[in-house]
Amino acid sequence: MPGVTDSQQARLTAWVHGRVQGVGFRWWTRSRALGLGLVGSATNLPAGRVEVVAEGSREACEKLLAALRSGDAPGHVDHVAEQWSQPKGGLTGFVER
């Protein structure tokens, strides 16, 4: 994307499919996100998915997305769908829901 820099703020919404509920996945995601300086949430959804919303630098969001896809997460990740948007703000910390 033209004009995108590493310092640009972004909002990542990722839907993680696989065996990712009841295995510590949201806690693991929260730990990675906080380590990257991101704010947001990890929420269990119906059908066994987890929705991850993270705001911060585009670079940090991309690192979190890479971690979600790395195979290092608890459980088993089959697929991660992503959506990028402008940050909405108003988030503090990183919560598990």
MOPAC internal coordinates of N, CA, C and O (Angstrom, degrees):
PM7 1SCF
backbone

  N    0.0000 0     0.00 0     0.00 0    0    0    0
  C    1.4563 1     0.00 0     0.00 0    1    0    0
  C    1.5245 1   108.65 1     0.00 0    2    1    0
  O    1.2310 1   120.14 1   -52.10 1    3    2    1
  N    1.2926 1   117.33 1   127.90 1    3    2    1
  C    1.4578 1   119.59 1   179.82 1    5    3    2
  C    1.5196 1   111.46 1   -64.47 1    6    5    3
  O    1.2310 1   121.12 1   -39.16 1    7    6    5
  N    1.3134 1   115.46 1   140.84 1    7    6    5
  C    1.4565 1   119.99 1   175.17 1    9    7    6
  C    1.5189 1   115.06 1    81.29 1   10    9    7
  O    1.2310 1   119.86 1  -178.91 1   11   10    9
  N    1.3254 1   117.87 1     1.09 1   11   10    9
  C    1.4632 1   120.09 1  -179.91 1   13   11   10
  C    1.5246 1   108.99 1   -83.11 1   14   13   11
  O    1.2310 1   120.59 1   -48.86 1   15   14   13
  N    1.3188 1   116.49 1   131.14 1   15   14   13
  C    1.4595 1   120.99 1   176.34 1   17   15   14
  C    1.5122 1   108.99 1  -120.85 1   18   17   15
  O    1.2310 1   120.70 1   -17.97 1   19   18   17
  N    1.3293 1   116.27 1   162.03 1   19   18   17
  C    1.4664 1   120.74 1  -179.34 1   21   19   18
  C    1.5164 1   112.34 1   -63.54 1   22   21   19
  O    1.2310 1   120.43 1   155.12 1   23   22   21
  N    1.3470 1   116.79 1   -24.88 1   23   22   21
  C    1.4605 1   119.66 1  -177.26 1   25   23   22
  C    1.5273 1   112.04 1   -86.91 1   26   25   23
  O    1.2310 1   120.17 1   176.24 1   27   26   25
  N    1.3308 1   117.28 1    -3.76 1   27   26   25
  C    1.4580 1   120.46 1   179.90 1   29   27   26
  C    1.5258 1   110.29 1   -65.53 1   30   29   27
  O    1.2310 1   120.90 1   -41.99 1   31   30   29
  N    1.3191 1   115.88 1   138.01 1   31   30   29
  C    1.4648 1   120.61 1   178.61 1   33   31   30
  C    1.5247 1   109.33 1   -81.42 1   34   33   31
  O    1.2310 1   120.66 1   -35.40 1   35   34   33
  N    1.3290 1   116.34 1   144.60 1   35   34   33
  C    1.4556 1   121.22 1  -176.24 1   37   35   34
  C    1.5255 1   109.94 1  -146.38 1   38   37   35
  O    1.2310 1   122.05 1   -16.50 1   39   38   37
  N    1.3256 1   113.68 1   163.50 1   39   38   37
  C    1.4627 1   121.96 1   173.12 1   41   39   38
  C    1.5222 1   107.02 1  -122.82 1   42   41   39
  O    1.2310 1   121.42 1   -57.12 1   43   42   41
  N    1.3149 1   114.89 1   122.88 1   43   42   41
  C    1.4607 1   121.63 1   176.78 1   45   43   42
  C    1.5213 1   108.19 1  -107.06 1   46   45   43
  O    1.2310 1   120.70 1   -51.92 1   47   46   45
  N    1.3094 1   116.26 1   128.08 1   47   46   45
  C    1.4629 1   121.18 1   168.41 1   49   47   46
  C    1.5217 1   105.84 1  -115.83 1   50   49   47
  O    1.2310 1   120.74 1   -57.21 1   51   50   49
  N    1.3357 1   116.20 1   122.79 1   51   50   49
  C    1.4637 1   121.19 1  -178.80 1   53   51   50
  C    1.5200 1   109.12 1  -125.91 1   54   53   51
  O    1.2310 1   121.10 1   -44.47 1   55   54   53
  N    1.3201 1   115.51 1   135.53 1   55   54   53
  C    1.4628 1   121.53 1   176.01 1   57   55   54
  C    1.5169 1   107.25 1  -109.90 1   58   57   55
  O    1.2310 1   121.24 1   -63.86 1   59   58   57
  N    1.3368 1   115.23 1   116.14 1   59   58   57
  C    1.4601 1   121.37 1  -174.28 1   61   59   58
  C    1.5283 1   108.42 1  -100.83 1   62   61   59
  O    1.2310 1   120.94 1   -58.36 1   63   62   61
  N    1.3232 1   115.81 1   121.64 1   63   62   61
  C    1.4624 1   122.74 1  -179.20 1   65   63   62
  C    1.5215 1   108.95 1  -106.29 1   66   65   63
  O    1.2310 1   120.71 1   -36.18 1   67   66   65
  N    1.3190 1   116.25 1   143.82 1   67   66   65
  C    1.4606 1   121.35 1   178.10 1   69   67   66
  C    1.5194 1   109.62 1   138.40 1   70   69   67
  O    1.2310 1   120.93 1    21.99 1   71   70   69
  N    1.3259 1   115.83 1  -158.01 1   71   70   69
  C    1.4703 1   120.52 1   176.34 1   73   71   70
  C    1.5220 1   106.95 1   -93.21 1   74   73   71
  O    1.2310 1   120.86 1   -95.46 1   75   74   73
  N    1.3476 1   115.96 1    84.54 1   75   74   73
  C    1.4612 1   121.37 1  -172.09 1   77   75   74
  C    1.5321 1   112.91 1  -126.75 1   78   77   75
  O    1.2310 1   120.30 1  -169.44 1   79   78   77
  N    1.3282 1   117.04 1    10.56 1   79   78   77
  C    1.4657 1   119.92 1   175.11 1   81   79   78
  C    1.5190 1   108.81 1  -113.11 1   82   81   79
  O    1.2310 1   121.19 1   -39.97 1   83   82   81
  N    1.3474 1   115.34 1   140.03 1   83   82   81
  C    1.4567 1   120.57 1   178.61 1   85   83   82
  C    1.5241 1   113.88 1    76.43 1   86   85   83
  O    1.2310 1   120.31 1  -162.43 1   87   86   85
  N    1.3422 1   117.01 1    17.57 1   87   86   85
  C    1.4654 1   120.43 1  -177.60 1   89   87   86
  C    1.5336 1   112.09 1  -127.31 1   90   89   87
  O    1.2310 1   120.18 1  -170.02 1   91   90   89
  N    1.3402 1   117.26 1     9.98 1   91   90   89
  C    1.4620 1   120.68 1  -179.36 1   93   91   90
  C    1.5154 1   114.00 1    85.66 1   94   93   91
  O    1.2310 1   120.42 1  -167.44 1   95   94   93
  N    1.3319 1   116.81 1    12.56 1   95   94   93
  C    1.4715 1   120.69 1  -176.10 1   97   95   94
  C    1.5256 1   112.74 1   -64.16 1   98   97   95
  O    1.2310 1   120.47 1   135.84 1   99   98   97
  N    1.3368 1   116.71 1   -44.16 1   99   98   97
  C    1.4724 1   118.77 1  -179.04 1  101   99   98
  C    1.5275 1   110.54 1   -65.41 1  102  101   99
  O    1.2310 1   119.51 1   139.20 1  103  102  101
  N    1.3313 1   118.55 1   -40.80 1  103  102  101
  C    1.4634 1   121.19 1   177.34 1  105  103  102
  C    1.5233 1   110.28 1   -61.67 1  106  105  103
  O    1.2310 1   120.22 1   135.32 1  107  106  105
  N    1.3203 1   117.18 1   -44.68 1  107  106  105
  C    1.4644 1   122.72 1   179.49 1  109  107  106
  C    1.5296 1   110.18 1   -60.54 1  110  109  107
  O    1.2310 1   120.71 1   135.60 1  111  110  109
  N    1.3379 1   116.25 1   -44.40 1  111  110  109
  C    1.4650 1   121.26 1   179.46 1  113  111  110
  C    1.5257 1   110.46 1   -63.07 1  114  113  111
  O    1.2310 1   120.38 1   135.65 1  115  114  113
  N    1.3392 1   116.88 1   -44.35 1  115  114  113
  C    1.4672 1   121.54 1   178.83 1  117  115  114
  C    1.5221 1   110.61 1   -58.32 1  118  117  115
  O    1.2310 1   120.49 1   135.45 1  119  118  117
  N    1.3377 1   116.67 1   -44.55 1  119  118  117
  C    1.4545 1   121.41 1  -179.87 1  121  119  118
  C    1.5307 1   111.25 1   -60.84 1  122  121  119
  O    1.2310 1   120.27 1   134.98 1  123  122  121
  N    1.3366 1   117.10 1   -45.02 1  123  122  121
  C    1.4738 1   121.39 1   179.06 1  125  123  122
  C    1.5310 1   110.05 1   -64.31 1  126  125  123
  O    1.2310 1   120.23 1   135.86 1  127  126  125
  N    1.3177 1   117.16 1   -44.14 1  127  126  125
  C    1.4702 1   121.31 1  -177.54 1  129  127  126
  C    1.5240 1   111.21 1   -63.38 1  130  129  127
  O    1.2310 1   120.24 1   134.21 1  131  130  129
  N    1.3335 1   117.14 1   -45.79 1  131  130  129
  C    1.4568 1   120.42 1   179.85 1  133  131  130
  C    1.5244 1   110.77 1   -63.34 1  134  133  131
  O    1.2310 1   120.32 1   142.35 1  135  134  133
  N    1.3161 1   116.99 1   -37.65 1  135  134  133
  C    1.4562 1   121.55 1   177.95 1  137  135  134
  C    1.5242 1   112.75 1   -64.21 1  138  137  135
  O    1.2310 1   120.72 1   155.13 1  139  138  137
  N    1.3299 1   116.23 1   -24.87 1  139  138  137
  C    1.4644 1   121.92 1   178.71 1  141  139  138
  C    1.5269 1   112.33 1   -94.60 1  142  141  139
  O    1.2310 1   120.66 1   179.86 1  143  142  141
  N    1.3468 1   116.34 1    -0.14 1  143  142  141
  C    1.4615 1   119.92 1   179.48 1  145  143  142
  C    1.5147 1   114.13 1    78.19 1  146  145  143
  O    1.2310 1   120.23 1  -156.31 1  147  146  145
  N    1.3249 1   117.17 1    23.69 1  147  146  145
  C    1.4643 1   121.59 1  -178.98 1  149  147  146
  C    1.5240 1   111.45 1   -94.47 1  150  149  147
  O    1.2310 1   120.79 1   -23.99 1  151  150  149
  N    1.3197 1   116.10 1   156.01 1  151  150  149
  C    1.4637 1   122.81 1   172.07 1  153  151  150
  C    1.5189 1   107.86 1  -117.84 1  154  153  151
  O    1.2310 1   120.66 1   -25.72 1  155  154  153
  N    1.3534 1   116.35 1   154.28 1  155  154  153
  C    1.4539 1   119.04 1   178.87 1  157  155  154
  C    1.5113 1   112.16 1   152.27 1  158  157  155
  O    1.2310 1   121.23 1    34.93 1  159  158  157
  N    1.3498 1   115.26 1  -145.07 1  159  158  157
  C    1.4555 1   119.95 1  -175.71 1  161  159  158
  C    1.5221 1   110.99 1  -157.33 1  162  161  159
  O    1.2310 1   121.79 1   -19.61 1  163  162  161
  N    1.3309 1   114.17 1   160.39 1  163  162  161
  C    1.4647 1   122.87 1   171.10 1  165  163  162
  C    1.5256 1   105.98 1  -128.66 1  166  165  163
  O    1.2310 1   120.67 1   -60.45 1  167  166  165
  N    1.3292 1   116.32 1   119.55 1  167  166  165
  C    1.4610 1   121.98 1  -170.67 1  169  167  166
  C    1.5242 1   111.09 1  -125.74 1  170  169  167
  O    1.2310 1   120.53 1   -49.17 1  171  170  169
  N    1.3556 1   116.59 1   130.83 1  171  170  169
  C    1.4583 1   120.17 1   172.52 1  173  171  170
  C    1.5231 1   109.69 1   -68.89 1  174  173  171
  O    1.2310 1   120.83 1   -44.31 1  175  174  173
  N    1.3294 1   116.03 1   135.69 1  175  174  173
  C    1.4607 1   122.73 1   176.79 1  177  175  174
  C    1.5252 1   109.25 1  -117.88 1  178  177  175
  O    1.2310 1   120.47 1   -17.00 1  179  178  177
  N    1.3322 1   116.70 1   163.00 1  179  178  177
  C    1.4700 1   119.33 1   174.48 1  181  179  178
  C    1.5336 1   110.74 1   -57.27 1  182  181  179
  O    1.2310 1   120.60 1   -19.43 1  183  182  181
  N    1.2881 1   116.46 1   160.57 1  183  182  181
  C    1.4727 1   124.01 1   178.24 1  185  183  182
  C    1.5280 1   111.99 1    68.02 1  186  185  183
  O    1.2310 1   120.28 1  -160.10 1  187  186  185
  N    1.3548 1   117.07 1    19.90 1  187  186  185
  C    1.4536 1   120.13 1   172.33 1  189  187  186
  C    1.5162 1   116.19 1    79.02 1  190  189  187
  O    1.2310 1   120.03 1  -168.13 1  191  190  189
  N    1.3216 1   117.55 1    11.87 1  191  190  189
  C    1.4648 1   119.88 1   178.96 1  193  191  190
  C    1.5254 1   110.62 1   -90.55 1  194  193  191
  O    1.2310 1   121.15 1   -18.65 1  195  194  193
  N    1.3490 1   115.40 1   161.35 1  195  194  193
  C    1.4563 1   122.14 1   171.99 1  197  195  194
  C    1.5226 1   107.74 1  -123.47 1  198  197  195
  O    1.2310 1   120.91 1   -48.73 1  199  198  197
  N    1.3382 1   115.86 1   131.27 1  199  198  197
  C    1.4591 1   120.82 1   175.46 1  201  199  198
  C    1.5230 1   108.19 1   -99.37 1  202  201  199
  O    1.2310 1   120.58 1   -53.73 1  203  202  201
  N    1.3234 1   116.50 1   126.27 1  203  202  201
  C    1.4587 1   122.92 1   178.09 1  205  203  202
  C    1.5245 1   107.90 1  -112.39 1  206  205  203
  O    1.2310 1   120.78 1   -56.54 1  207  206  205
  N    1.3352 1   116.11 1   123.46 1  207  206  205
  C    1.4618 1   121.80 1   174.82 1  209  207  206
  C    1.5224 1   106.63 1  -117.13 1  210  209  207
  O    1.2310 1   120.57 1   -55.01 1  211  210  209
  N    1.3292 1   116.52 1   124.99 1  211  210  209
  C    1.4653 1   120.44 1  -178.27 1  213  211  210
  C    1.5187 1   109.77 1  -137.67 1  214  213  211
  O    1.2310 1   121.09 1   -43.20 1  215  214  213
  N    1.3239 1   115.53 1   136.80 1  215  214  213
  C    1.4567 1   121.50 1   175.54 1  217  215  214
  C    1.5208 1   109.68 1  -124.80 1  218  217  215
  O    1.2310 1   121.26 1   -37.21 1  219  218  217
  N    1.3220 1   115.20 1   142.79 1  219  218  217
  C    1.4574 1   122.38 1   179.21 1  221  219  218
  C    1.5105 1   108.09 1   160.66 1  222  221  219
  O    1.2310 1   120.58 1    25.70 1  223  222  221
  N    1.3162 1   116.50 1  -154.30 1  223  222  221
  C    1.4628 1   118.69 1   179.24 1  225  223  222
  C    1.5261 1   109.52 1   -67.78 1  226  225  223
  O    1.2310 1   120.95 1   -32.15 1  227  226  225
  N    1.3166 1   115.79 1   147.85 1  227  226  225
  C    1.4638 1   120.80 1   178.84 1  229  227  226
  C    1.5329 1   109.89 1   -56.94 1  230  229  227
  O    1.2310 1   120.69 1   138.88 1  231  230  229
  N    1.3368 1   116.30 1   -41.12 1  231  230  229
  C    1.4575 1   120.92 1  -179.44 1  233  231  230
  C    1.5283 1   111.33 1   -60.46 1  234  233  231
  O    1.2310 1   120.10 1   134.83 1  235  234  233
  N    1.3358 1   117.42 1   -45.17 1  235  234  233
  C    1.4661 1   120.81 1   179.88 1  237  235  234
  C    1.5220 1   110.87 1   -66.10 1  238  237  235
  O    1.2310 1   120.22 1   140.33 1  239  238  237
  N    1.3295 1   117.18 1   -39.67 1  239  238  237
  C    1.4773 1   120.48 1   177.55 1  241  239  238
  C    1.5266 1   110.51 1   -62.83 1  242  241  239
  O    1.2310 1   120.44 1   139.88 1  243  242  241
  N    1.3286 1   116.77 1   -40.12 1  243  242  241
  C    1.4661 1   119.98 1   178.94 1  245  243  242
  C    1.5300 1   110.85 1   -65.59 1  246  245  243
  O    1.2310 1   120.31 1   143.92 1  247  246  245
  N    1.3383 1   117.02 1   -36.08 1  247  246  245
  C    1.4707 1   120.47 1   177.01 1  249  247  246
  C    1.5247 1   110.90 1   -66.10 1  250  249  247
  O    1.2310 1   120.30 1   140.47 1  251  250  249
  N    1.3412 1   117.02 1   -39.53 1  251  250  249
  C    1.4649 1   120.00 1   177.15 1  253  251  250
  C    1.5257 1   110.02 1   -64.42 1  254  253  251
  O    1.2310 1   120.02 1   135.91 1  255  254  253
  N    1.3211 1   117.56 1   -44.09 1  255  254  253
  C    1.4635 1   121.27 1   178.48 1  257  255  254
  C    1.5232 1   110.52 1   -59.44 1  258  257  255
  O    1.2310 1   120.34 1   137.63 1  259  258  257
  N    1.3240 1   116.96 1   -42.37 1  259  258  257
  C    1.4653 1   120.63 1   177.94 1  261  259  258
  C    1.5244 1   110.62 1   -62.78 1  262  261  259
  O    1.2310 1   120.08 1   140.74 1  263  262  261
  N    1.3434 1   117.46 1   -39.26 1  263  262  261
  C    1.4652 1   120.93 1   178.36 1  265  263  262
  C    1.5256 1   110.83 1   -64.39 1  266  265  263
  O    1.2310 1   120.51 1   139.34 1  267  266  265
  N    1.3361 1   116.64 1   -40.66 1  267  266  265
  C    1.4648 1   120.17 1   179.01 1  269  267  266
  C    1.5233 1   111.06 1   -61.05 1  270  269  267
  O    1.2310 1   120.55 1   147.37 1  271  270  269
  N    1.3217 1   116.56 1   -32.63 1  271  270  269
  C    1.4695 1   122.07 1  -177.68 1  273  271  270
  C    1.5218 1   113.36 1   -93.66 1  274  273  271
  O    1.2310 1   119.71 1   178.41 1  275  274  273
  N    1.3319 1   118.15 1    -1.59 1  275  274  273
  C    1.4625 1   121.63 1  -169.02 1  277  275  274
  C    1.5223 1   115.55 1   -74.68 1  278  277  275
  O    1.2310 1   120.22 1   160.39 1  279  278  277
  N    1.3198 1   117.18 1   -19.61 1  279  278  277
  C    1.4576 1   119.01 1  -173.79 1  281  279  278
  C    1.5154 1   112.25 1    88.35 1  282  281  279
  O    1.2310 1   120.01 1   177.00 1  283  282  281
  N    1.3335 1   117.58 1    -3.00 1  283  282  281
  C    1.4639 1   121.51 1   178.71 1  285  283  282
  C    1.5226 1   112.63 1   -86.18 1  286  285  283
  O    1.2310 1   119.99 1   166.62 1  287  286  285
  N    1.3283 1   117.62 1   -13.38 1  287  286  285
  C    1.4616 1   121.97 1  -177.20 1  289  287  286
  C    1.5274 1   110.63 1   -69.64 1  290  289  287
  O    1.2310 1   120.60 1   -26.85 1  291  290  289
  N    1.3417 1   116.45 1   153.15 1  291  290  289
  C    1.4704 1   119.34 1   175.13 1  293  291  290
  C    1.5279 1   110.80 1   -63.78 1  294  293  291
  O    1.2310 1   120.90 1   -24.78 1  295  294  293
  N    1.3101 1   115.88 1   155.22 1  295  294  293
  C    1.4568 1   119.67 1  -179.21 1  297  295  294
  C    1.5124 1   110.50 1    78.88 1  298  297  295
  O    1.2310 1   120.93 1    34.98 1  299  298  297
  N    1.3228 1   115.83 1  -145.02 1  299  298  297
  C    1.4691 1   120.77 1  -179.61 1  301  299  298
  C    1.5204 1   108.80 1  -143.58 1  302  301  299
  O    1.2310 1   120.19 1   -60.30 1  303  302  301
  N    1.3183 1   117.23 1   119.70 1  303  302  301
  C    1.4593 1   122.59 1   179.31 1  305  303  302
  C    1.5208 1   108.59 1   -95.08 1  306  305  303
  O    1.2310 1   120.76 1   -59.29 1  307  306  305
  N    1.3364 1   116.16 1   120.71 1  307  306  305
  C    1.4667 1   121.17 1   177.00 1  309  307  306
  C    1.5199 1   111.44 1   -87.97 1  310  309  307
  O    1.2310 1   120.89 1   140.42 1  311  310  309
  N    1.3477 1   115.91 1   -39.58 1  311  310  309
  C    1.4703 1   119.90 1  -172.83 1  313  311  310
  C    1.5201 1   108.86 1  -161.10 1  314  313  311
  O    1.2310 1   120.61 1   -35.58 1  315  314  313
  N    1.3278 1   116.44 1   144.42 1  315  314  313
  C    1.4553 1   121.67 1   174.30 1  317  315  314
  C    1.5261 1   107.94 1  -125.49 1  318  317  315
  O    1.2310 1   120.76 1   -63.26 1  319  318  317
  N    1.3328 1   116.15 1   116.74 1  319  318  317
  C    1.4642 1   121.64 1   174.05 1  321  319  318
  C    1.5199 1   107.46 1   -93.62 1  322  321  319
  O    1.2310 1   119.98 1   -37.71 1  323  322  321
  N    1.3301 1   117.65 1   142.29 1  323  322  321
  C    1.4532 1   120.70 1  -176.68 1  325  323  322
  C    1.5230 1   111.62 1  -128.99 1  326  325  323
  O    1.2310 1   121.76 1   -28.26 1  327  326  325
  N    1.3265 1   114.23 1   151.74 1  327  326  325
  C    1.4607 1   121.28 1   173.88 1  329  327  326
  C    1.5203 1   107.28 1  -141.42 1  330  329  327
  O    1.2310 1   120.65 1   -48.25 1  331  330  329
  N    1.3239 1   116.37 1   131.75 1  331  330  329
  C    1.4605 1   122.09 1   179.95 1  333  331  330
  C    1.5188 1   109.32 1  -107.72 1  334  333  331
  O    1.2310 1   120.68 1   -38.75 1  335  334  333
  N    1.3274 1   116.31 1   141.25 1  335  334  333
  C    1.4623 1   120.78 1   178.12 1  337  335  334
  C    1.5260 1   109.32 1  -153.79 1  338  337  335
  O    1.2310 1   121.14 1    -2.64 1  339  338  337
  N    1.3179 1   115.42 1   177.36 1  339  338  337
  C    1.4561 1   121.15 1   176.41 1  341  339  338
  C    1.5323 1   108.26 1   -74.19 1  342  341  339
  O    1.2310 1   119.79 1   -37.27 1  343  342  341
  N    1.3423 1   118.00 1   142.73 1  343  342  341
  C    1.4656 1   119.59 1   178.15 1  345  343  342
  C    1.5220 1   111.08 1   -63.11 1  346  345  343
  O    1.2310 1   120.91 1   -37.41 1  347  346  345
  N    1.3092 1   115.86 1   142.59 1  347  346  345
  C    1.4649 1   121.71 1   178.25 1  349  347  346
  C    1.5184 1   111.27 1   -92.46 1  350  349  347
  O    1.2310 1   120.51 1   156.89 1  351  350  349
  N    1.3523 1   116.64 1   -23.11 1  351  350  349
  C    1.4517 1   120.80 1  -178.86 1  353  351  350
  C    1.5168 1   111.44 1    75.95 1  354  353  351
  O    1.2310 1   120.96 1     2.17 1  355  354  353
  N    1.3176 1   115.77 1  -177.83 1  355  354  353
  C    1.4551 1   120.98 1   178.00 1  357  355  354
  C    1.5112 1   114.56 1    81.13 1  358  357  355
  O    1.2310 1   119.77 1  -177.53 1  359  358  357
  N    1.3262 1   118.05 1     2.47 1  359  358  357
  C    1.4560 1   121.68 1  -179.52 1  361  359  358
  C    1.5257 1   109.54 1   -95.31 1  362  361  359
  O    1.2310 1   120.85 1   -37.28 1  363  362  361
  N    1.3269 1   115.97 1   142.72 1  363  362  361
  C    1.4606 1   120.46 1   173.78 1  365  363  362
  C    1.5140 1   108.33 1  -133.59 1  366  365  363
  O    1.2310 1   120.74 1   -43.22 1  367  366  365
  N    1.3253 1   116.18 1   136.78 1  367  366  365
  C    1.4551 1   119.75 1  -179.63 1  369  367  366
  C    1.5110 1   112.26 1    66.71 1  370  369  367
  O    1.2310 1   120.88 1    12.05 1  371  370  369
  N    1.3089 1   115.93 1  -167.95 1  371  370  369
  C    1.4762 1   122.45 1   177.57 1  373  371  370
  C    1.5122 1   106.75 1  -137.10 1  374  373  371
  O    1.2310 1   120.31 1   -64.22 1  375  374  373
  N    1.3171 1   117.01 1   115.78 1  375  374  373
  C    1.4698 1   120.87 1  -171.42 1  377  375  374
  C    1.5253 1   111.71 1  -111.67 1  378  377  375
  O    1.2310 1   121.78 1   -27.50 1  379  378  377
  N    1.3308 1   114.19 1   152.50 1  379  378  377
  C    1.4590 1   122.44 1   172.62 1  381  379  378
  C    1.5228 1   107.68 1   -99.71 1  382  381  379
  O    1.2310 1   120.75 1   -47.98 1  383  382  381
  N    1.3166 1   116.17 1   132.02 1  383  382  381
  C    1.4653 1   119.95 1   179.30 1  385  383  382
  C    1.5202 1   109.70 1  -124.63 1  386  385  383
  O    1.2310 1   120.10 1   180.00 1  387  386  385

